Amino acid sequence: MQNLISIRDLEKADIVHYLETATRIESGEIVPDMGDQLAALLFFEPSTRTRFSFETAMKRMGGRTLFMDGTTSTSAKKGESFADTLMTISMYSDIIVIRSAVEGSARYAAETVDIPVINAGDGANQHPTQALLDLYSVRKTQGGLENLTIGLIGDLKFGRTVHSLVQALASFSPRFYFVSPPHLRMPEDICTDLTAHGGQYTEVTDPESIIGELDLMYVTRIQRERFADPEDYERVKDSYVIDSSMLKGVKTNFKVFHPLPRVNEISTDVDGTEYAYYFQQAKNGVVMREAIISILLGDAS
């Protein structure tokens, strides 16, 4: 595992290895040492949790980071190619973490440089590190990953977090409910891939009709930045709002997940309930990203 570009690149055993490594790091069984390693964080899209959790993870392991926030203050403004920028940065660092609005950018980076590359989100395509921290969170709250019933709610067309999550869980015999506006449905290729791996899904429009069956609900925001026409966004932005009144009668193990940031799709009155897990989910990103970095740099034994 030289790079982490797409969940589709991982076998079930690889996923389990990432999760087990994170567990061992969190328990203190292993303590990765990145004292002589430097991570280049190349973020061409805004980020809070992904950026800071990678930076925190690297520094907790004794490593260092470089950060590029867009291209406005780099030689790209002088006409330097993306490939040359990547090659230059690879001369100064040991691993690259890249986020971009351009689908395929992380894979292009991995094919360009000779150091490990981690995809921190490429457009509406993939977000594999989020999927792994989500699986880690699922396992912590549910005691395992097999045979779970999960509701995915919101923007399923452009939501790279849910794309990666469905693919990551496909080998664990899940049952999904896909809840979205009609024109923000889960892409056909994701559904086909899920079915091919033995997973099941049902498309519905009303989350309240299925909430009592769920082990967890994964809510996503309607992403303003993915809409070419602002009026299209305005029409669907409030399609689903989860509040505490909807959580009556849910399973005792039920949890609400969200990759964050939220806008108004989860009411703040859910925050104080026993079912809210999204802030702990974000915290789990640090240990999972410690595991990812240490595995790719060969210090996870």
C-alpha positions as CSV (number, residue, x, y, z in Angstrom):
1,M,0.0,0.0,0.0
2,Q,2.2,2.8,-1.3
3,N,-0.6,5.3,-1.8
4,L,-4.2,5.8,-0.6
5,I,-6.1,7.1,-3.6
6,S,-9.5,5.3,-3.7
7,I,-11.3,2.9,-1.4
8,R,-11.8,0.8,-4.6
9,D,-8.1,0.1,-4.5
10,L,-8.4,-1.6,-1.1
11,E,-9.3,-5.2,-0.4
12,K,-11.3,-6.1,2.7
13,A,-8.1,-7.2,4.4
14,D,-6.5,-3.8,3.7
15,I,-9.4,-2.0,5.3
16,V,-9.2,-4.2,8.4
17,H,-5.5,-3.6,8.6
18,Y,-6.0,0.2,8.7
19,L,-8.7,-0.2,11.4
20,E,-6.6,-2.5,13.5
21,T,-3.6,-0.2,13.2
22,A,-5.7,2.7,14.4
23,T,-7.0,0.7,17.3
24,R,-3.5,-0.3,18.3
25,I,-2.3,3.3,18.1
26,E,-5.2,4.6,20.1
27,S,-4.6,2.0,22.8
28,G,-0.9,2.8,23.0
29,E,0.1,-0.7,21.9
30,I,2.1,0.9,19.1
31,V,3.6,4.4,19.0
32,P,4.7,5.4,15.5
33,D,7.7,7.6,15.3
34,M,7.7,10.2,12.5
35,G,10.5,12.2,14.0
36,D,12.5,12.5,10.7
37,Q,9.5,12.6,8.4
38,L,7.8,15.6,6.7
39,A,4.3,15.7,5.2
40,A,3.3,18.2,2.5
41,L,-0.3,19.1,2.8
42,L,-1.5,20.5,-0.6
43,F,-5.1,21.8,-0.1
44,F,-6.6,23.4,-3.2
45,E,-10.1,23.3,-1.6
46,P,-11.1,24.7,1.7
47,S,-10.9,22.3,4.7
48,T,-11.1,22.3,8.5
49,R,-11.2,18.8,9.9
50,T,-9.2,17.0,7.2
51,R,-6.4,19.6,7.1
52,F,-6.1,20.0,10.9
53,S,-6.5,16.2,11.7
54,F,-3.7,15.4,9.2
55,E,-1.5,18.1,10.7
56,T,-2.3,17.0,14.3
57,A,-1.7,13.4,13.4
58,M,1.7,14.1,11.9
59,K,2.8,16.3,14.8
60,R,1.5,13.9,17.5
61,M,3.9,11.3,15.9
62,G,6.8,13.7,16.1
63,G,6.8,14.7,12.4
64,R,6.6,18.0,10.6
65,T,4.3,19.5,8.0
66,L,4.5,21.9,5.0
67,F,1.2,23.5,3.9
68,M,0.1,24.9,0.6
69,D,-3.2,26.7,0.6
70,G,-4.2,27.0,-3.1
71,T,-1.8,28.3,-5.7
72,T,-2.1,32.1,-5.4
73,S,1.4,32.5,-3.7
74,T,3.2,29.7,-5.7
75,S,4.9,29.4,-9.0
76,A,1.7,28.1,-10.6
77,K,0.9,31.8,-11.0
78,K,4.0,32.1,-13.2
79,G,2.8,29.2,-15.4
80,E,4.5,26.3,-13.7
81,S,2.7,23.0,-14.5
82,F,0.9,20.9,-11.9
83,A,3.4,18.1,-12.5
84,D,6.4,20.3,-12.0
85,T,4.9,21.7,-8.8
86,L,4.3,18.1,-7.5
87,M,7.8,16.9,-8.4
88,T,9.4,19.9,-6.7
89,I,7.4,19.4,-3.5
90,S,8.3,15.7,-3.5
91,M,11.9,16.7,-3.3
92,Y,11.2,18.4,0.1
93,S,8.8,15.9,1.7
94,D,8.3,12.3,2.5
95,I,4.6,12.0,1.9
96,I,2.0,14.2,0.1
97,V,-1.6,14.8,1.2
98,I,-3.7,16.4,-1.5
99,R,-7.2,17.9,-1.7
100,S,-8.5,19.3,-5.0
101,A,-11.8,20.1,-6.7
102,V,-10.5,18.2,-9.8
103,E,-11.5,14.5,-9.9
104,G,-8.5,12.3,-10.5
105,S,-6.0,14.8,-9.3
106,A,-4.7,12.6,-6.5
107,R,-4.2,9.6,-8.8
108,Y,-2.3,11.9,-11.2
109,A,-0.1,13.0,-8.3
110,A,0.6,9.4,-7.3
111,E,1.6,8.6,-10.9
112,T,3.9,11.7,-11.0
113,V,5.9,11.5,-7.8
114,D,7.9,8.7,-6.2
115,I,6.7,9.3,-2.6
116,P,3.4,8.1,-1.1
117,V,0.3,10.2,-1.9
118,I,-2.9,10.4,0.1
119,N,-6.2,11.5,-1.4
120,A,-7.8,14.0,1.0
121,G,-10.8,14.5,-1.4
122,D,-10.9,15.0,-5.2
123,G,-14.0,16.8,-6.3
124,A,-17.2,14.7,-6.1
125,N,-15.2,11.5,-6.6
126,Q,-13.5,10.0,-3.5
127,H,-12.5,10.7,0.1
128,P,-10.9,7.5,1.3
129,T,-9.5,8.8,4.6
130,Q,-12.9,10.0,5.6
131,A,-14.3,6.6,4.8
132,L,-11.7,4.8,6.9
133,L,-12.3,7.1,9.9
134,D,-16.1,6.6,9.4
135,L,-15.6,2.8,9.5
136,Y,-13.5,3.2,12.6
137,S,-16.3,5.2,14.1
138,V,-18.9,2.6,13.0
139,R,-16.9,-0.2,14.6
140,K,-16.5,1.7,17.9
141,T,-20.2,2.4,18.1
142,Q,-21.6,-0.8,16.7
143,G,-19.0,-3.3,17.9
144,G,-18.4,-4.4,14.3
145,L,-19.0,-3.7,10.6
146,E,-21.0,-6.8,9.4
147,N,-24.7,-6.8,8.6
148,L,-25.5,-3.2,9.5
149,T,-28.5,-1.2,8.4
150,I,-27.5,2.4,7.4
151,G,-29.4,5.4,6.2
152,L,-27.5,7.8,4.0
153,I,-29.3,11.1,3.8
154,G,-28.8,14.3,1.7
155,D,-26.6,14.9,-1.3
156,L,-25.7,11.4,-2.5
157,K,-24.9,12.5,-6.1
158,F,-22.0,14.8,-5.3
159,G,-21.1,13.6,-1.8
160,R,-17.7,12.0,-2.1
161,T,-17.9,10.9,1.6
162,V,-20.9,8.7,1.0
163,H,-19.4,7.3,-2.3
164,S,-16.3,6.1,-0.4
165,L,-18.3,4.9,2.6
166,V,-20.6,2.7,0.4
167,Q,-17.6,1.2,-1.3
168,A,-15.8,0.7,1.9
169,L,-18.7,-1.1,3.6
170,A,-19.8,-3.1,0.5
171,S,-17.8,-6.2,1.5
172,F,-19.4,-6.3,5.0
173,S,-22.9,-7.3,3.9
174,P,-24.6,-3.9,4.6
175,R,-28.2,-2.9,4.0
176,F,-28.5,0.7,2.9
177,Y,-31.3,3.2,2.6
178,F,-30.5,6.0,0.2
179,V,-32.5,9.1,1.1
180,S,-32.2,12.1,-1.3
181,P,-34.0,14.5,-3.6
182,P,-34.6,12.8,-6.9
183,H,-31.9,14.6,-8.8
184,L,-29.3,14.1,-6.1
185,R,-29.6,10.3,-6.0
186,M,-26.6,7.9,-5.5
187,P,-24.7,7.5,-8.8
188,E,-25.5,4.3,-10.7
189,D,-21.9,3.1,-10.7
190,I,-21.8,3.2,-6.9
191,C,-25.1,1.2,-6.7
192,T,-23.9,-1.3,-9.2
193,D,-20.6,-1.8,-7.4
194,L,-22.5,-2.2,-4.1
195,T,-24.8,-4.9,-5.5
196,A,-21.8,-6.7,-7.1
197,H,-20.3,-7.0,-3.7
198,G,-23.4,-8.5,-2.1
199,G,-24.7,-5.3,-0.5
200,Q,-28.4,-4.2,-0.6
201,Y,-30.0,-0.8,-1.0
202,T,-33.4,0.8,-1.2
203,E,-34.1,4.3,-2.4
204,V,-36.6,6.3,-0.3
205,T,-37.5,10.0,0.1
206,D,-38.7,10.1,3.7
207,P,-36.1,9.4,6.4
208,E,-38.8,9.1,9.1
209,S,-40.3,6.1,7.4
210,I,-37.1,4.0,7.9
211,I,-35.4,5.6,10.9
212,G,-36.6,2.9,13.3
213,E,-34.8,0.2,11.3
214,L,-31.4,1.9,11.3
215,D,-28.3,1.2,13.2
216,L,-26.9,4.5,12.2
217,M,-27.9,7.5,10.1
218,Y,-25.2,9.3,8.0
219,V,-26.3,12.8,7.1
220,T,-24.6,15.0,4.5
221,R,-25.2,18.6,3.6
222,I,-26.4,19.7,0.3
223,Q,-23.2,21.1,-1.2
224,R,-23.6,24.6,-2.5
225,E,-20.2,24.5,-4.2
226,R,-21.2,21.6,-6.4
227,F,-24.1,23.5,-8.0
228,A,-23.5,25.5,-11.2
229,D,-26.8,27.3,-10.8
230,P,-27.4,28.9,-7.3
231,E,-31.1,28.6,-7.8
232,D,-30.9,24.8,-8.1
233,Y,-29.2,24.8,-4.7
234,E,-31.8,27.1,-3.1
235,R,-34.5,24.7,-4.2
236,V,-33.1,21.7,-2.4
237,K,-30.9,23.1,0.4
238,D,-33.5,22.4,3.1
239,S,-34.7,19.0,1.8
240,Y,-34.0,17.2,5.0
241,V,-33.5,18.6,8.6
242,I,-33.0,16.0,11.3
243,D,-34.2,17.1,14.8
244,S,-34.5,15.4,18.1
245,S,-38.2,14.8,17.7
246,M,-37.5,12.3,14.9
247,L,-35.3,10.2,17.1
248,K,-38.1,8.7,19.3
249,G,-38.2,4.9,19.0
250,V,-34.8,4.4,17.4
251,K,-32.7,1.4,18.3
252,T,-30.6,1.6,21.5
253,N,-27.4,1.3,19.4
254,F,-28.5,4.1,17.0
255,K,-26.1,6.9,16.2
256,V,-26.2,10.0,14.0
257,F,-23.0,10.6,11.9
258,H,-22.1,13.6,9.7
259,P,-18.7,14.2,8.0
260,L,-19.2,18.0,8.8
261,P,-19.4,20.8,8.2
262,R,-23.2,20.9,8.7
263,V,-25.3,23.8,7.7
264,N,-28.9,23.2,9.0
265,E,-29.4,19.5,8.1
266,I,-29.0,18.4,11.7
267,S,-30.7,20.6,14.3
268,T,-28.5,21.6,17.3
269,D,-31.1,20.0,19.6
270,V,-29.7,16.7,18.4
271,D,-26.2,17.6,19.8
272,G,-27.2,16.9,23.4
273,T,-28.8,13.5,22.8
274,E,-27.1,10.1,23.3
275,Y,-27.4,9.6,19.5
276,A,-25.1,12.4,18.3
277,Y,-21.7,11.1,17.3
278,Y,-20.5,13.5,14.7
279,F,-18.0,15.5,16.8
280,Q,-16.5,12.2,18.2
281,Q,-16.4,11.0,14.6
282,A,-14.3,14.0,13.7
283,K,-12.0,13.3,16.7
284,N,-11.5,9.8,15.4
285,G,-10.0,11.3,12.3
286,V,-6.7,12.0,14.1
287,V,-5.9,8.4,15.1
288,M,-7.1,7.0,11.8
289,R,-4.8,9.5,9.9
290,E,-2.0,8.6,12.2
291,A,-2.5,5.0,11.1
292,I,-2.7,5.8,7.4
293,I,0.5,7.9,7.5
294,S,2.4,5.3,9.6
295,I,1.3,2.4,7.3
296,L,2.3,4.3,4.1
297,L,5.7,5.3,5.6
298,G,6.4,1.9,7.0
299,D,6.3,2.6,10.7
300,A,3.1,0.8,11.8
301,S,4.6,-2.4,13.2
